[in-house]
Amino acid sequence: MFDGLDLTVQPGDRVALVGRNGSGKSTLMKIMAGLIEADSGTRVVPPGTTVGYMEQDPDLSAYETLGDYAASGLPEDESYKVAVVAEGLKFNPETPVASASGGERRRAALAKLMAEAPELMLLDEPTNHLDIQAIQWLEAELSQSRTAFVLISHDRAFLKALTRATLWVDRSEVRRRESGFDGFEEWREQVWAEEDEARHKLDRKIKHEAKWAVEGISARRKRNMGRVRALQDLREQRSSMIRRQGTAAMELESGQVSGKKVIEAVGICKAYGAKSIVQNFDFRVLRGDRVAFVGPNGIGKTTLLKMLVGQEPPDSGTVTLGTNLQIAVFDQTRAQLDPEATLWENLTGDPLMAVSGASDQVMVRGTPKHVVAYLKDFLFSEGQARAPVKSLSGGEKARLLLARLMAQDSNLLILDEPTNDLDVETLDLLQDLLGDYDGTVLLVSHDRDFIDRVATTTIALEGDGVATVYAGGWSDYLAQRGALAEAAPVKVAAKQAAPAVAAPKKAEGLSFTEKKRLDTLPEVIAKFEHEIAKLAELLADADLFSKDPVKFRKATEMMAQRQAALAEAEEEWLTLAEKA
C-alpha cells in the first residue's frame, strides 16, 4: 500500500484525505491513529497531544446505552457535552445499545469524538448516515473548532467548506497540496498530465538508447558498457512506474421505453400511529424525470419512495404506475449482498444475473459475460473475485452493488443513498451515466452536491405530513424556500389585519444548544461593535486613502464584513430571545 511514505500534520491543519476506493486511505488513517502498526517507519506524536479516531464499527458491548459509550472518555462534570453533540447529530443518547442501528452506532462514535475534542481528530466518512441538517451542524462545528482534523469524505460540499490542505493517496504515494479540496481535480489532472509527459520522454529515450545499443556497441564494447548499464537502469525505472488505475467501465443502459407517465399519486396519505408521513400528497412523475427526496433521517423519505413505486400501500389515496416499467433498486442497507459469500458467489448466485448451466458466467443486460471480466469492469482484481464481501471497503461494496444494478435492463432507477463511501471519480462517472440515462430516476440522498448535479425536481419532507415539491436540485430548493419564507410575514400581517381573534402562538421553547447560543451572543455582538469602532477610528483619518490606499481598501472591506456580521448576530439574538 505504501512505501517510504512521509507526511506531517501540523496543529490547526484542516486536511482532506482523498484517493480511490481501496487505495489505503482508511489504513493510513488507522496508522495515524496508532490503531495499526506500519511494517516499517515511525509514527511520532508530541508528548501530551491527544489524537482521536472516529471508529466505523465501534465495540459497544460494554455499554447499556449509546450515551454511556459516547461519554465514556469524559470526566463526569463534562458529560453534558454529549447531550449538546447528540442534539446536533440527531440521535438519542438513551437508545439501548442492543436495539441501536448501524447508523446510530456511528453517530454515537462521532459524538464521542466531538465531545472529547482532542488536538487531532481523524474522521473517516463522518457524514455517512447523517441527514443534511446534521451534516450542516457538523460542518458549522468543525469550521468553528480550533482543533486539527484529517477528513475522509465523499461529500464534495463538505470537503470544500472545511479543508485547507489536501493529502492525495495515489499508487503507494501521498502527495500534499497546501490548498483545500476545491481545486483538487484540476491539480490531479495537472499531475497526471506531467506524469504522462515524463513517461513519454522516458519511452523516447529508451527507444533511442536501444537503437544505439543494437547498431553501435560492437565497435566500442568496453568503452560503452556504462551506457548499456544506463539503458538497463532506464528500463527498470520504466517498469517500476505504477500504471494508473483506469476509470470503472460502468454502463447504464435503459431497457424498453416506458410510458410517458411513469407514476401518478393522487391524495395519498400515510401515518404510523401519531406520526404522519404525508397528507393529501399529489405528484406526477414523467419519463426522464430525476426526482430527489430530502429531509431529516426518519421523516419518511424511503416510505414515500416505496409508496410511489407500489412496494407499500398508502392509507388513502391512489398511486398509478405507468406502462412497461422495468425497475432496478439500489438499497442503502446493502441487504442484497451476502458478506460471508465471495464477490463471485454474490453475482452468480443472483437470480437476476445467473446463467443457466454456467457457474462462471453472469447475464449482463441480456448477454452472458465471464464473472471475472465483469468484475474487472468495476475495478475489482481477479484475486478479489474469490474474496468474501466482508473484506471489501465501504466504497468497494457500493461499487459491487452498482455492478448488480447495472447488469439489469431498466427504465426506472430507485437509488436510496447511492453515494455513501464512493470515491470522487466513481461519483463523477455515476453522475455522467445518470445524465445520459434515458429512463427515470428517483433518488434519496444527503449529498448536496450530487443532488445539485443530478436532480431536476426536489421533494422536501418537512414533518407533520408536509411534502413540498420544488423545481431543480438542492440549491434551487434552498433559494425557493427562502423566497417563500420572505413572503410569509406579508401573509401573517394580512391575517392579523382581518377582524378576527388570532389563535395564541404555541410556545416552542429553546433547545439546549439554542440556550447556550443565546447566552454567548451578547459577547459576540460586543466584540463586533468594538471592532467596528476601531475601524471607524482608522477610517476617520482623511489622509488615509492618499497615504495608504491598500490599507484603506482593506479597512473598508473589513468594516462592511463586520457590520454585516453584527446585523446577523443581532437578528439571531432577537429571534432566539423572542422564542425564549
C-alpha positions in Angstrom: 0.0 0.0 0.0 2.7 2.5 1.0 6.5 2.6 0.6 8.7 5.2 2.2 5.8 7.5 3.0 6.5 10.7 4.8 3.8 13.2 6.0 3.2 15.7 8.7 0.0 17.1 10.2 0.5 20.4 11.9 -1.5 22.0 14.7 -4.7 23.6 13.3 -4.4 21.7 10.0 -7.7 21.0 8.1 -6.8 18.3 5.7 -8.8 16.4 3.1 -7.5 12.8 2.7 -8.6 11.7 -0.8 -7.9 8.8 -3.1 -9.5 5.9 -5.0 -11.6 3.3 -3.1 -9.1 0.6 -1.9 -6.1 3.0 -2.2 -5.5 2.8 1.5 -7.0 6.0 2.9 -8.6 4.2 5.9 -5.4 2.1 6.5 -3.3 5.3 6.5 -5.7 7.0 8.9 -5.6 4.0 11.3 -1.8 4.1 11.3 -2.0 7.9 12.1 -4.4 7.0 15.0 -2.0 4.3 16.3 -4.6 1.6 15.8 -2.4 -0.5 13.5 1.4 -0.5 13.0 3.2 0.1 9.8 5.6 -2.7 8.6 8.5 -0.1 9.0 9.0 3.5 9.8 7.9 5.6 12.8 4.9 7.5 13.9 5.6 10.5 16.1 3.1 12.3 18.3 4.4 15.2 20.6 4.0 14.4 24.3 0.6 15.5 25.7 -1.0 15.7 22.2 -4.3 13.7 22.1 -5.4 12.0 18.9 -9.0 10.8 18.4 -10.3 8.5 15.7 -14.0 8.0 14.7 -14.5 4.3 14.6 -16.6 3.0 11.7 -17.8 -0.1 13.7 -17.3 0.7 17.4 -17.5 -2.0 20.0 -20.3 -1.0 22.3 -20.7 -4.4 24.1 -19.6 -3.0 27.4 -22.2 -0.2 27.5 -26.0 -0.2 28.1 -26.9 3.0 26.1 -25.3 5.0 23.3 -24.9 7.9 25.7 -22.9 5.7 28.1 -20.5 4.9 25.3 -20.2 8.5 24.0 -19.5 9.8 27.5 -17.0 7.0 28.4 -13.9 9.1 27.8 -15.1 12.3 29.6 -14.8 13.5 33.2 -18.2 13.2 34.9 -18.6 17.0 35.1 -18.3 17.2 31.3 -20.8 14.6 30.3 -23.2 17.3 29.3 -21.2 17.8 26.1 -22.6 14.5 24.8 -26.1 15.9 25.1 -25.1 19.0 23.0 -23.5 16.9 20.3 -26.3 14.4 20.3 -28.8 17.1 19.6 -26.8 18.4 16.6 -26.2 14.9 15.2 -29.9 13.9 15.9 -29.6 10.7 18.0 -31.0 9.8 21.4 -28.3 9.0 24.0 -30.8 6.9 25.9 -31.1 4.4 23.0 -30.2 1.0 24.2 -27.1 -0.4 22.5 -28.9 -3.7 21.9 -31.5 -2.0 19.6 -29.3 0.7 18.0 -28.9 0.6 14.2 -25.6 0.8 12.5 -26.2 4.4 11.7 -27.0 5.3 15.3 -23.8 3.5 16.4 -21.7 5.5 14.0 -23.3 8.8 15.2 -22.5 7.8 18.8 -18.9 7.2 17.8 -18.8 10.7 16.1 -20.5 12.2 19.2 -17.8 10.7 21.5 -15.0 12.2 19.4 -16.7 15.6 19.1 -17.3 15.7 22.9 -13.8 14.7 23.7 -12.3 17.4 21.4 -8.7 16.0 21.0 -6.0 18.1 19.4 -6.2 16.0 16.3 -9.4 14.4 15.0 -9.3 11.7 12.4 -12.7 11.5 10.7 -13.4 8.6 8.3 -16.6 9.3 6.3 -18.3 11.1 9.2 -21.3 12.2 7.1 -22.4 8.7 6.3 -25.9 8.1 7.9 -26.3 11.8 8.7 -29.1 13.8 7.2 -28.4 17.2 5.6 -29.3 19.1 8.7 -26.9 17.1 10.8 -24.2 17.4 8.2 -24.6 21.2 8.2 -24.5 21.2 12.0 -21.2 19.2 11.9 -19.8 21.5 9.2 -20.5 24.5 11.4 -19.0 22.9 14.5 -15.8 21.9 12.7 -15.5 25.2 11.0 -15.5 27.0 14.4 -13.2 24.5 16.1 -9.5 25.2 16.7 -8.6 21.5 16.7 -6.7 20.0 13.7 -8.5 17.3 11.7 -8.0 14.9 8.8 -11.1 14.2 6.9 -12.1 11.3 4.5 -15.4 12.1 2.8 -17.2 11.6 -0.5 -19.3 14.8 0.2 -17.8 17.5 -2.1 -19.7 20.4 -0.5 -18.5 19.2 3.0 -14.8 18.9 1.9 -14.9 22.3 0.0 -16.3 24.1 3.0 -13.9 22.8 5.6 -10.5 21.8 4.2 -7.3 24.0 3.7 -4.9 21.3 2.6 -5.1 18.0 0.7 -3.4 14.7 1.1 -3.8 12.6 -2.1 -3.2 8.8 -1.8 -2.3 7.5 -5.2 -0.4 4.3 -6.1 1.5 4.0 -2.8 2.4 7.7 -2.8 0.9 10.5 -0.8 1.1 14.0 -2.3 0.3 17.1 -0.2 -1.1 20.3 -1.6 -1.5 23.5 0.6 -5.0 24.1 -0.6 -8.3 22.6 0.2 -10.4 20.2 -1.8 -11.8 22.9 -4.0 -9.4 22.7 -7.0 -8.3 19.1 -6.2 -9.5 17.7 -9.5 -7.6 20.4 -11.6 -4.5 19.6 -9.5 -4.9 15.9 -10.1 -5.3 16.3 -13.8 -2.2 18.5 -13.9 -0.1 15.9 -12.0 -1.3 13.2 -14.3 -0.5 15.3 -17.4 3.1 15.9 -16.2 3.4 12.2 -15.4 2.3 11.2 -18.9 4.8 13.7 -20.4 7.6 12.3 -18.3 6.7 8.7 -19.3 6.6 9.7 -22.9 10.0 11.3 -22.7 11.4 8.2 -21.0 9.9 5.9 -23.6 11.6 8.0 -26.4 14.9 8.0 -24.6 14.8 4.2 -24.1 13.9 3.7 -27.8 16.9 5.9 -28.8 19.4 4.2 -26.5 18.1 0.7 -27.5 18.7 1.6 -31.2 22.2 2.8 -30.4 22.9 -0.4 -28.4 22.0 -2.6 -31.4 23.8 -0.5 -34.1 26.9 0.9 -32.3 28.0 -1.2 -29.4 30.2 -3.8 -31.2 33.0 -1.4 -32.2 33.3 0.2 -28.8 32.2 -2.5 -26.5 34.4 -1.8 -23.4 34.1 2.0 -23.6 30.2 1.9 -23.8 29.3 -0.8 -21.3 28.4 2.0 -18.9 25.9 3.3 -21.4 24.4 -0.1 -21.7 24.0 -0.3 -17.9 22.4 3.1 -18.0 19.9 1.7 -20.6 19.1 -1.1 -18.3 18.5 1.4 -15.4 16.1 3.3 -17.7 14.2 0.1 -18.4 14.0 -0.7 -14.7 12.8 2.8 -14.0 10.1 2.5 -16.6 8.9 -0.9 -15.4 8.7 0.4 -11.8 6.2 3.1 -12.8 2.9 2.0 -11.5 0.2 2.4 -14.1 -2.8 4.5 -13.1 -5.9 2.6 -12.4 -8.4 3.3 -15.1 -11.9 4.5 -14.7 -14.6 1.9 -14.0 -16.1 0.7 -17.3 -19.6 1.2 -15.8 -22.5 1.3 -18.3 -26.1 2.2 -17.5 -28.5 1.4 -20.3 -32.2 1.8 -20.2 -34.3 -1.1 -21.4 -37.6 -0.8 -23.3 -39.2 2.7 -23.3 -41.7 3.2 -20.6 -44.9 5.1 -21.0 -44.7 8.9 -20.8 -46.5 8.9 -17.4 -44.4 6.8 -15.0 -46.1 7.5 -11.7 -49.2 9.4 -10.7 -50.1 9.8 -7.0 -53.4 11.5 -6.0 -54.3 12.5 -2.5 -52.0 9.8 -0.8 -51.8 9.8 3.0 -49.6 7.6 5.2 -49.2 7.6 9.0 -47.7 5.3 11.6 -49.7 5.9 14.8 -49.5 9.7 15.6 -46.6 10.2 13.1 -47.8 11.5 9.7 -45.5 10.8 6.7 -47.6 12.6 4.0 -51.1 14.1 3.9 -53.0 14.6 0.7 -49.9 14.5 -1.5 -50.3 14.8 -5.2 -47.4 14.2 -7.6 -46.8 13.1 -11.1 -43.5 11.6 -12.4 -42.9 11.7 -16.2 -40.4 9.7 -18.2 -36.9 11.2 -17.9 -37.5 13.0 -14.6 -34.8 12.9 -11.9 -36.5 13.3 -8.6 -34.6 13.8 -5.3 -36.2 13.2 -1.9 -34.7 15.2 1.0 -35.4 15.7 4.7 -34.2 14.6 8.1 -33.5 11.0 9.0 -36.6 9.0 10.0 -39.0 11.5 8.4 -40.3 9.0 5.8 -38.3 9.6 2.6 -37.9 5.8 1.9 -41.5 5.2 2.9 -42.8 7.7 0.4 -40.4 6.3 -2.3 -41.8 2.8 -1.6 -45.4 4.0 -1.9 -44.7 5.7 -5.2 -43.3 2.5 -6.8 -46.0 0.3 -5.4 -44.0 -1.5 -2.7 -46.0 -0.1 0.1 -49.8 0.9 0.0 -50.9 4.3 1.2 -53.5 4.6 3.9 -55.7 6.5 1.5 -55.4 8.0 -2.0 -54.2 6.2 -5.1 -50.9 5.5 -6.8 -51.0 4.6 -10.5 -47.9 3.2 -12.2 -47.2 3.7 -15.9 -46.8 1.0 -18.6 -43.7 -1.1 -19.5 -41.8 -0.3 -16.3 -38.6 -2.1 -15.5 -37.5 -1.2 -12.0 -33.9 -1.5 -10.7 -33.2 -0.8 -7.0 -30.0 0.4 -5.2 -30.7 -0.4 -1.5 -28.8 1.7 1.1 -28.9 -1.2 3.6 -26.8 -3.4 1.2 -29.1 -6.3 2.2 -28.7 -7.6 -1.3 -25.0 -8.6 -0.5 -24.1 -11.7 1.5 -21.0 -10.6 3.5 -19.8 -14.2 4.0 -20.0 -15.1 0.3 -17.4 -14.2 -2.3 -17.9 -11.5 -4.9 -18.1 -14.3 -7.5 -20.9 -16.0 -5.5 -22.8 -12.8 -4.9 -23.0 -12.2 -8.7 -23.5 -15.8 -10.0 -26.0 -16.5 -7.2 -28.2 -13.6 -8.0 -31.4 -14.9 -9.8 -31.4 -11.8 -12.0 -27.8 -12.4 -13.2 -27.5 -16.2 -13.1 -26.8 -18.0 -16.4 -28.4 -21.5 -16.5 -25.7 -24.2 -16.5 -22.7 -21.8 -16.3 -21.3 -21.2 -12.9 -18.7 -18.7 -14.2 -21.0 -16.6 -16.2 -23.3 -13.7 -15.4 -26.1 -12.2 -17.5 -25.3 -8.5 -18.3 -28.3 -6.8 -19.9 -29.2 -10.0 -21.8 -25.7 -11.1 -22.8 -23.6 -13.7 -20.9 -20.2 -12.5 -19.6 -17.5 -14.1 -17.6 -17.9 -13.1 -13.9 -14.2 -12.0 -13.5 -14.3 -9.9 -16.7 -17.4 -8.2 -15.5 -15.9 -7.6 -12.0 -12.8 -6.1 -13.7 -15.1 -3.5 -15.4 -15.8 -2.3 -11.9 -12.1 -2.2 -10.9 -12.0 -5.5 -9.0 -9.0 -7.7 -9.4 -9.1 -11.4 -10.2 -7.9 -12.1 -6.7 -10.7 -10.1 -5.2 -13.3 -12.2 -7.1 -12.7 -15.1 -4.7 -12.5 -12.9 -1.6 -15.5 -12.5 0.8 -17.6 -9.4 0.5 -16.8 -8.5 4.2 -13.2 -7.9 3.2 -14.2 -5.0 0.9 -14.1 -1.3 1.9 -17.3 0.6 2.1 -16.7 2.1 -1.4 -16.0 -1.3 -2.9 -19.2 -2.7 -1.5 -21.1 0.2 -3.1 -19.4 -0.4 -6.4 -20.4 -4.1 -6.2 -24.0 -3.1 -5.7 -23.7 -0.8 -8.8 -22.4 -3.9 -10.7 -25.5 -5.8 -9.8 -27.8 -2.8 -10.6 -26.2 -2.1 -14.0 -26.4 -5.7 -15.2 -30.2 -5.3 -15.4 -32.3 -3.7 -18.1 -34.2 -0.9 -16.5 -36.1 2.3 -17.2 -36.8 3.3 -13.6 -34.0 3.5 -11.2 -34.6 3.7 -7.4 -31.4 4.9 -5.7 -31.5 5.0 -1.9 -28.3 6.6 -0.6 -26.1 5.5 -3.6 -23.2 8.0 -2.8 -22.1 6.6 0.6 -18.4 5.7 0.5 -17.9 6.1 -3.2 -14.7 7.9 -4.3 -14.9 11.2 -6.3 -14.0 9.5 -9.6 -16.8 6.9 -9.3 -19.3 9.6 -8.2 -18.3 11.7 -11.3 -18.9 8.7 -13.5 -22.2 7.8 -11.9 -23.4 11.4 -12.3 -22.5 11.3 -16.0 -24.2 8.0 -16.5 -27.4 9.3 -14.9 -27.2 12.3 -17.1 -27.2 10.2 -20.2 -29.7 7.6 -18.9 -32.9 7.6 -21.0 -35.1 6.3 -18.1 -36.4 7.9 -14.9 -34.5 8.3 -11.6 -35.9 8.5 -8.1 -33.1 9.4 -5.6 -32.8 9.6 -1.8 -29.5 11.3 -0.9 -27.9 13.6 1.7 -25.1 14.6 -0.7 -26.0 18.3 -1.6 -23.5 18.5 -4.5 -24.7 15.2 -6.0 -28.4 16.3 -5.8 -27.5 19.6 -7.5 -25.7 17.8 -10.3 -28.5 15.1 -10.9 -31.9 16.2 -9.8 -34.5 18.1 -11.9 -37.1 18.1 -9.1 -36.7 18.0 -5.3 -39.4 16.8 -2.8 -38.7 18.1 0.7 -40.4 16.2 3.5 -40.8 18.8 6.3 -42.6 16.9 9.0 -46.3 16.7 10.1 -47.2 15.2 6.7 -46.0 18.1 4.7 -44.1 17.2 1.5 -43.4 20.2 -0.8 -42.2 19.9 -4.5 -39.5 22.3 -5.7 -38.1 22.6 -9.2 -34.3 21.9 -9.5 -31.8 20.5 -7.1 -30.7 21.3 -3.5 -29.5 24.9 -4.2 -32.7 25.6 -6.1 -34.7 24.2 -3.2 -32.9 26.5 -0.7 -33.5 29.6 -2.9 -37.2 28.8 -3.4 -37.7 28.0 0.3 -36.0 31.3 1.2 -38.3 33.2 -1.1 -41.3 31.6 0.4 -40.1 32.4 3.9 -39.6 36.0 3.0 -43.2 36.2 1.6 -44.6 34.6 4.8 -44.7 37.7 7.0 -46.8 39.6 4.5 -49.5 36.9 4.7 -49.3 36.9 8.5 -49.8 40.7 8.6 -52.8 40.4 6.3 -54.4 37.8 8.6 -53.8 40.0 11.6 -55.4 43.0 9.9 -58.6 41.0 9.5 -61.3 41.4 12.2 -60.7 38.0 13.8 -59.1 36.9 17.1 -55.7 35.2 16.3 -55.0 31.9 17.9 -52.3 32.0 20.6 -48.9 31.0 19.3 -47.7 27.8 20.8 -44.6 28.3 22.9 -41.7 26.4 21.4 -39.0 27.0 24.0 -35.3 26.8 23.4 -33.2 23.7 22.8 -30.0 23.2 24.9 -27.8 24.4 22.0 -30.0 27.5 21.4 -29.9 28.4 25.1 -26.1 28.3 25.0 -26.1 30.4 21.9 -28.4 33.0 23.4 -26.1 33.3 26.4 -22.9 33.8 24.2 -24.4 36.1 21.6 -24.1 39.4 23.7 -20.4 38.8 23.9 -20.2 38.2 20.2 -22.2 41.3 19.5 -20.0 43.4 21.8 -16.8 42.1 20.0 -18.2 43.1 16.6 -19.2 46.6 18.0 -15.6 47.0 19.4 -14.0 46.0 16.0 -16.4 48.4 14.1 -15.4 51.3 16.4 -11.7 50.6 15.9 -12.2 50.5 12.1 -14.3 53.7 12.2 -11.5 55.4 14.1 -8.9 54.3 11.4 -11.1 55.4 8.5 -11.7 58.8 10.2 -8.2 59.8 9.0 -8.9 61.9 5.9 -5.5 61.3 4.5 -5.6 57.5 4.8 -6.7 56.9 1.2 -3.9 59.0 -0.3 -1.2 57.7 2.1 -2.0 54.0 2.0 -4.8 53.1 -0.5 -4.3 49.3 0.1 -4.9 49.7 3.9 -7.9 52.0 3.2 -9.4 49.3 0.9 -8.8 46.5 3.4 -10.3 48.5 6.2 -13.3 49.4 4.2 -13.9 45.8 3.3 -13.5 44.7 6.9 -15.9 47.4 8.0 -18.6 46.0 5.6 -18.0 42.5 6.8 -18.2 43.3 10.5 -21.3 45.4 10.0 -23.0 42.5 8.1 -21.9 40.0 10.8 -23.2 42.4 13.6 -26.6 42.7 11.9 -26.8 38.9 11.5 -25.8 38.3 15.2 -28.4 40.9 16.4 -31.1 39.3 14.2 -30.2 35.9 15.6 -30.3 37.3 19.2 -33.8 38.8 18.6 -35.1 35.6 17.1 -33.8 33.5 20.0 -35.0 36.0 22.6 -38.4 36.1 21.1 -38.6 32.3 21.0 -37.5 32.1 24.7 
